[in-house]
Amino acid sequence: MSQNPPLLRPDLAPAPVFDTTRRDGQPTIGMVSLGCPKALVDSERILTRLRAEGYAISPDYKGAGAVIVNTCGFLDSAKAESLQAIGEALSENGKVIVTGCLGAEPEYITGAHPSVLAVTGPQQYEQVLDAVHGAVPPSPDPFIDLLPASGVKLTPRHYSYLKISEGCNHACRFCIIPDMRGKLVSRPAHAVMREAEKLVEAGVRELLVISQDTSAYGLDRKFATERGHRAHITDLARDLGGLGAWVRLHYVYPYPHVRDLIPLMADGLVLPYLDIPFQHAHPDTLKRMARPAAAAKTLDEIAAWRAACPDITLRSTFIVGYPGETEAEFQTLLDWLDEAQLDRVGCFQYENVRGARANDLPDHIPDEVKQERWNRFMEKAQAISEAKLAAKVGQKIEVIVDEVDAGGATCRTRADAPEIDGNLFIDEGFEALAPGDIVTVTVDEAGEYDLWGRL
């Protein structure tokens, strides 16, 4: 069975793309950016501040004066990966500053790696800068160290993540993100728009809107209007849609007001794409997760969304093997997936996370049962994906070019987010294409997760 790219983990972001230009004598910092796209944005902000102070970014450990490791603490396996990255950086460089979600547990890090220079939590940019200054003093040259208006980006130039809020007000038992990143704190809508405008002016063709809970954007600000922009996801999506770039919404909880976004998609203001973390379908499982338990109503909502915008693409992630999940509950999930016919589906097996309330639940599922259920889930999801893509053969669709090499062009349709969804490949007549181009292609062939087409 093919693997739905990349690993179906919600804590993984695209590999950062570093600009490693350096002048003679310029102090350099290395960066290892682990975790989700929200952490990638944090890394961009740190590096933007450092570049403004005259630092360059080193492409390797040995060429750096010190290394920042931006960690992930979402799952125990992600924590282990973070500790491994810290150890590797210490071995190769020796001067390591740790930040990010796992930084909220400093004793956990220093217990494994006591020689790190500093440990800071997520969004603690000033403390990171202080630690860098202590390890590698700045030496700026204001006539040479020019910073682009869009700041330092760790993604290809034609798309960018746009973080609209921090934190989360949910209390899901399997998640410790609110403990690490706090309650919901939304950015002012005018500040989000200003950043988006700068990105589009700099050549960004696709804005990927991210947060911990995009649907809740502005709730903490009482949906206030400031400087002509209202802090509400519907208003923000409409405003962003007027900039001329693709706008893709991630991490959208299925609150009732989500239906107000669908007309914007039908009208072409934002991409007809919703990334919604359903997590499960059985009401008892959802209750144990402390998630909204309205799977039947969710099916009604999905039907209404598709009626209003037939081209909408729905992506979601699910957890199998959650404590107490019975075979009947799992079968309900499979049946629900049959009915929902989601376009893009990720699934991961439940893991304990230190500090999560789910750890204390009874009836934990054996690993072999988790694996068997994951296999069955992915087999069904793959079959749905394959059938949906096969129906696109012969259609003309718009794609954005991500990469061009000697073998062809790698593109994405409106239905595909970077790294987590599929691709469309062009292997003839692609020579004049460049990353960021948006072109129309005819689909010639379909696989389980990818398409092939021609101009």
Salt bridges, closest charged atoms under 4 A:
ASP11 OD2 - ARG9 NH2 2.47
ASP42 OD1 - LYS163 NZ 2.63
ASP42 OD2 - ARG181 NH2 2.94
GLU44 OE1 - LYS153 NZ 3.11
GLU53 OE1 - HIS133 NE2 2.54
GLU81 OE1 - ARG9 NH2 3.46
GLU105 OE2 - LYS79 NZ 2.93
GLU105 OE1 - ARG354 NH2 2.44
GLU126 OE2 - ARG49 NH2 2.86
ASP145 OD1 - ARG23 NE 2.84
GLU166 OE2 - LYS163 NZ 2.34
GLU166 OE1 - ARG181 NH1 2.95
GLU195 OE1 - ARG187 NH1 2.62
GLU206 OE2 - ARG248 NE 2.77
GLU206 OE1 - ARG412 NH2 2.60
ASP213 OD2 - HIS170 NE2 3.01
GLU226 OE2 - ARG221 NH2 2.98
ASP235 OD1 - ARG230 NH1 2.73
ASP235 OD1 - HIS232 ND1 3.84
ASP235 OD2 - ARG238 NH1 3.94
ASP239 OD2 - HIS229 ND1 2.91
ASP275 OD2 - HIS250 ND1 2.86
GLU301 OE2 - ARG259 NH2 2.62
GLU325 OE2 - HIS280 NE2 2.75
GLU325 OE1 - ARG373 NH1 2.87
GLU327 OE1 - ARG373 NE 3.75
GLU327 OE2 - ARG376 NH2 2.73
GLU329 OE1 - ARG288 NH2 2.67
ASP338 OD2 - LYS380 NZ 2.93
ASP343 OD1 - ARG306 NH2 3.74
ASP343 OD2 - LYS388 NZ 3.37
ASP367 OD1 - LYS370 NZ 3.75
GLU372 OE2 - ARG376 NH1 3.15
GLU398 OE1 - ARG414 NH2 2.68
ASP402 OD1 - HIS158 NE2 2.74
ASP402 OD2 - ARG412 NE 2.65
ASP416 OD1 - ARG344 NH2 2.85
ASP421 OD1 - ARG315 NE 2.70
ASP444 OD1 - ARG454 NE 2.96
